[in-house]
Amino acid sequence: MSEPKSTVWQTGNITVQLVVGSDEIVHVVSILPHHTWTAEQDPLSSKQGTVPQFRIRLNGEGDPSQKSSKTLIGSYVSSRLKYQSHHKHSCGQSKTLDVIAYDEVSPISVTARLSVYPGIPVIRSTATICNESQEDIVVDQLSSLVVGALREKLISFWLDYTLSTLTNSWFREAQWRDESLPSVGLDDIGLSKLPDHHDVWPDKQGSWLETSPASWQSFTSVPVALCHDLAHPDNAFAALSEYHRRIRRPHKDNEELGLIFNDYMNCLMGDPTEEKVIALVDPAVKLGAQFFVIDCAWYADDSGWWDDVGVWEPSTKRFPKGLRSLLDRIRSKGSRPDCGSSRRWLVFAVWSRICCRRTLSSKRMARRIVEKGRYQPDYRHPEVIHRLKKVIDHLVLKYGVGYSKFDYNIEVVQGTDVNAFSPADGQLGHNRAYLEWVGKLYDRFPDPVIESCYSGGQRMDYALLAAVLGTSSVVGPLIDGDAMPVISLALKPAPPLLPGLTIRQKIAKLDLLGEFFLFSALICLLLALPWGNSSYRWGNWRIILLFIRFGICLVTWVVAEALTPKTANIQLRVIKNRSVEAAMWFMFCLLSITLMLIYYHPVWLQAIKNKSAVESSIDNLPLALSLVAGGPASWWGALGYYTPFTMASSCLLPVGAGLVSTFKVDSGSGMWIGYQIILGFGICLGMQHASVAVQVVLQPWDVPMGVSLVFFCQQLGGAIFVSVGQNVFDQKLIAGLTSVVDDLDPQTIVITGATNLRHIVPAVDLHEVLVQYNDTLRCVFIVRTIMSSLSALGSFALEWKAVKGKHGGEDEEEEA
């Protein structure tokens, strides 16, 4: 017996360790992300549960060592397959490791191919068995990947791990279920696999549907993918998502996803007519639909369309002017049409005349398999391919169909034994033939989009989804005739559903260039305003340079947004909306007023009325109470309009702000409490309505951008005018104190602040200092009064829109 030897395959992001034992049997002992892998001196002895890499069963052979053959991990051949060699090489975009073993008794050779894509810690595996003899060999089982000892070094690991699987129902796909390992019969050694194939055999942990490629010289198993992560399941799902993106067939839909309107759900429900479709086209296009899908029944004269699939000729009863005329009309509106043709391309109805040929469909023991009144065509048959080629050519070339929906709506699990050694053999051949047909279809027509509908989780796999777009329709409940949105909350991600875009595509949509210039402009402005005339004079080169940079960055940002409309964070169509512009300006003014009030009114109380910080906060309670009281008074529900309240706000704001600017040193509590209430009530009347206006006038997909712009202007106005107020305060106070106090530095008074003012000013000068302090704050209050008056430019410019009206400016009420 030879000495054990170890091979470590490092790909940059994943490390695989294989060990050939003294019996020359190959074991995979470790598959880990590169940063978590550590070398072991004697991995076979330190790893519990290691199993041979190859799992094959030949006809007539069971399990020589395991307690039950149902485990599918033990076989006589597995113990005879001796290591021959391994080869590392590149295959396309992936790095590949081939491990070859040979059984002298059979004789057969088996090659395990492990592949890893750059930057993705997921391993893909297949196994290829070759008959090295001149006689037929019947193979009952061939595993694509067998890995043991993936767990941590725990004695009773089956008590510490959870098996999470997905279940599907017709309207609820990818629902997670957690089970303990003993509950599914795993208490020693188990398998984990994620097939990249669309066979619909029952797939449970540790089970396999037998396949018998007896007459084949070689056979390759379906690929499986595995990700092993010790940190968190989210890391594994993220890696599998990146892997699924990498194996997709290249198509422009991977970069640009179009908006699809389908007329079935909560709409025509399989009863399209020329009149109904025409009525839907304009609203769908206005919503931004780039694809208009006429779903099922376009080929049937009546409601019995389920039994009419297979012929796929347009109904002249539903479309008296012809389907071509209707699709041309859809196309003229700027949407790519789908005649719904593809919805039933993949199945034949029992009563369809196209299915009179018994040789076209799947069969078991010479009987055709019927599933929900339909036959499953066998894509290995050349007549099936020829028939579908004619149908698709007719629809694409004659009618100009640009979007196709492949919808099985049946799931045949019996397989087919026609020209096959077993039903599983026939089903695997059918599925591979189908994928080959889809690939050739894309080769002939690279532009059309193909959707694979998998209601009930049917064919929700990545052999199929790597080639076609997968969707599952979501239907919200109907309330008062309106379709309500469905909000789905998931505690765990569903790995069969490929989320979002790649990292590069997400970055490309972030508008990083625009954000860089916008943030740079704002930073320069917000640095220049507080520094001006406080840390540096206005004429200082630093302040001048900040303003210059602000102007340059702002202009550059506007140009960048205009040149990149697809990725721009701020779309010109939103800013150009009259109500959006008015709402932005109104909130800019309102928050500048609010923050100046919150900031400088306590300063007046502390300096002039000798209040402590806590006491000044308590004396600001009238402001808080008026803000609360103004909320119910400004509720638009009774009127249905928000504009009157914003107008009322702009009328009250100058009154309240003007009254506050009349404060004197000896002003009584009645004045400063009453004036606070007036100003606070004016603020509250207008606080919420700008965002409401934006939501009413914009289309739903533009609402987030519009609301964000309003909130941005709120914060910007407050930040700018707090700095403006501080500049006015510093300049006016220093200038005034210079003429009042001779033996005290005015800058010292400014730095000391309002609370400790009386500690540093002599009693003889205190009254004059307080008068100057009050006059200075009144100048700040006058700035606030100016902004209050200017807020009317926004509130009176808002369109008169009923809150209960339609979105996008289609209200029944006329604009003011």
Buried (B, 14 or more C-beta within 10 A) or exposed (E): EEEBEBBEBBBEBBBBBBBBBEEBBBBBBBBBBEEBBEEBEEBBEEBBBBBBBBBBBBEEBEBEEBEEBEBBBBBBBBBBBBBBEBEEEEEEEBBBBBBBBBBEEBEBBBBBBBBBBEEBBBBBBBBBBBBBEEEEBBBBBBBBBBBBBBBEEEEEBBEEBEBEEBEBEEEEBBBEEEEBBEEBBBEBBBBBBBBBBBBBBEBEBBEBBBBBBBEBEEBBBBBBBBBBBEEEBEBBBBBBBBBBBBBBEEBEBBEEBBEBBBBBEBBBEBBBBBEBBEEBBEEBBEEBBBBBBBBBBBBBEEEEBBEBBBBBEBBEEBBEEEBBEBBEBBBEBEBBBBBBBBBBBBBBBBBBEBBEEEEBBBBBEEEBBBBEEBBBBBBBBEEBBEBBBEBBEBBBEEBBBBBBBBBBBBBBEBBBBBEBBBBBBBBBBBBBBBBEBBEEBBEEBEEBBBBBBBBBBBBBBBBBBBBBBBBBEEEEEEEEEEEEEEEEEEEBBBBBBBEEBBEEBEEBEEBEBBEBBBEBBBBBBBBBBBBBBBEBEEEBEBBBEBBEBBEBBBEBBBEBBEEEEEBBBBBEEBBEBEBBBBBBBBBBBBBBBBBBBEBBBBBBBBBBBEBEEEBBEEBBEBBEBBBEBBEEEBEBEEEEBBBBBBBBBBBBBBBBBBBBBEBEBEBEEEBBBBBBBBBBBBBBBBBBBBBBBBBBBBBEEBBEBBBBBBBBBBEBBBBBBBBBBBBBBBBBBBEBBEEBBEEBEBEEBBEBEBBEBBEEBEEEBEEBBBBBBBBBBBBBBBBBBBBBBBBBBBBBBBBBBBBEBEBBBEBEEEEE
